[in-house]
Amino acid sequence: MKKQGYTSVKTQIPPTDFVMLARSMGADGICVETEFQIEAALSQAISAKIPFIVDVRIDPTEIAPIGTRINSLIAQTANHKTSN
């Protein structure tokens, strides 16, 4: 949101234990806190016999890799406005 200039939008999700939430509904899950845990977590999810979530914790200050896509959309919008 900030990348697109929406600085006043509040999109923060309060701390939530999504694994416990999943378990409360009869599913299961695992919390991933480092990139080194992802492969094992995905293997566990794929082999699960019930619905399974992988809760990946991210650093909210880290710029998402979607930034390149957002820049492309911004450029397309600018180009569209100048061509009309």
C-alpha positions as CSV (number, residue, x, y, z in Angstrom):
1,M,0.0,0.0,0.0
2,K,2.8,2.4,0.9
3,K,4.5,1.6,-2.4
4,Q,1.5,3.0,-4.2
5,G,1.3,6.1,-2.1
6,Y,-1.5,5.1,0.3
7,T,0.3,6.1,3.5
8,S,-2.8,6.6,5.6
9,V,-4.2,3.2,5.1
10,K,-3.9,0.9,8.1
11,T,-3.5,-2.7,7.0
12,Q,-1.8,-4.2,10.0
13,I,-3.2,-7.4,11.3
14,P,-2.9,-7.8,15.1
15,P,-0.8,-10.7,16.3
16,T,-2.8,-13.8,15.7
17,D,-2.1,-17.5,16.3
18,F,-3.4,-18.8,13.0
19,V,-2.3,-22.4,13.9
20,M,-4.5,-22.4,17.0
21,L,-7.3,-20.8,15.0
22,A,-7.0,-23.6,12.5
23,R,-6.9,-26.3,15.2
24,S,-10.0,-24.8,16.8
25,M,-11.8,-25.6,13.6
26,G,-10.5,-29.2,13.2
27,A,-7.6,-28.4,10.9
28,D,-3.9,-28.3,11.7
29,G,-1.0,-26.1,10.9
30,I,2.5,-25.0,11.5
31,C,4.1,-21.6,12.1
32,V,7.2,-20.7,10.0
33,E,9.5,-18.1,11.4
34,T,12.6,-18.5,9.1
35,E,13.0,-19.3,5.5
36,F,14.9,-22.5,6.5
37,Q,11.7,-23.9,8.0
38,I,9.6,-23.5,4.8
39,E,10.5,-26.7,3.0
40,A,9.7,-28.9,6.0
41,A,6.5,-27.0,6.7
42,L,5.3,-27.4,3.1
43,S,6.1,-31.2,3.2
44,Q,4.1,-31.5,6.3
45,A,1.2,-29.6,4.8
46,I,1.2,-31.7,1.6
47,S,1.1,-34.9,3.5
48,A,-1.6,-33.8,5.9
49,K,-4.9,-35.7,5.8
50,I,-6.9,-32.7,7.1
51,P,-6.9,-29.1,6.1
52,F,-3.6,-27.6,7.0
53,I,-2.3,-24.0,7.1
54,V,1.3,-22.7,7.0
55,D,1.5,-19.5,8.9
56,V,4.5,-17.7,7.6
57,R,5.7,-14.8,9.8
58,I,7.1,-11.9,7.9
59,D,8.9,-8.8,8.8
60,P,6.4,-5.9,8.3
61,T,9.3,-3.5,7.5
62,E,10.6,-5.6,4.6
63,I,9.5,-4.4,1.2
64,A,7.5,-7.1,-0.5
65,P,8.8,-8.6,-3.7
66,I,5.6,-7.5,-5.4
67,G,7.2,-4.0,-5.7
68,T,8.3,-4.6,-9.3
69,R,4.7,-5.5,-10.2
70,I,3.4,-2.4,-8.5
71,N,5.9,-0.2,-10.3
72,S,4.8,-1.7,-13.6
73,L,1.1,-1.0,-12.8
74,I,2.0,2.6,-11.8
75,A,3.9,3.1,-15.1
76,Q,1.0,1.6,-17.1
77,T,-1.5,3.9,-15.4
78,A,0.8,6.9,-16.1
79,N,1.1,5.8,-19.8
80,H,-2.6,5.3,-20.1
81,K,-3.4,8.8,-18.8
82,T,-0.9,10.5,-21.2
83,S,-2.2,8.6,-24.2
84,N,-5.9,9.7,-23.7
